[in-house]
Amino acid sequence: MTNLISNLEKNGFEVVSVATKEEALEVAKKFVKEGESVGLGGSTSVSECGLLAWLVGAGREGRVELFNQYEEGITKDEDARRRRMGLVSDVYFCSTNAVSGEGWLVNADGSGNRVAALNFGPKKVVLVVGKNKICGSLEEAVERVKSVAAVKNMERFAKKGVKFACADELVKKISVIKGDVSGRICVILVDDELGF
């Protein structure tokens, strides 16, 4: 993982390496300041480390303005509004579908809000990334997006009653981010498996 960290840093990403999802949660919390707005990208990793639950609690308490498009019972219009507001938030939390050995972030989206936020918009983007998302090359990373992340997301959506004919329907917008000159993106690398 040392080479990957070095490559990510050379590419302009801020990197924090932790051993466990519990440590990842503690690091992620440090990026949230009282009164700020917080956006979310679809991320099982953010949920699995406990960050989503913590952010929901902070939103309920009024410590942050959370644009949570995953809240039960909201309308489609409200869902879309929250996704848009997340794009101009102070801090945006998500994961990445894959990280190549070159230190490039590889992502695909159906709607595109997460890919858009990674590329431009929120002041700070924080990614929670499990070791299972680390790939050797760009080609392997793209293959992981198509054969692992898209398939798992298709299964996740099916449980909510949303059906897709094939995984390719979830790979409509692919992004390869080779670098971040501003240091706007922080990658929390977790030496544990998180998300898909």
Summary of the structure (lengths in Angstrom):
residues: 196
radius of gyration: 15.7
end to end distance: 18.6
largest distance: 44.9
contacts: 660
relative contact order: 0.22
helix: 41%
strand: 21%
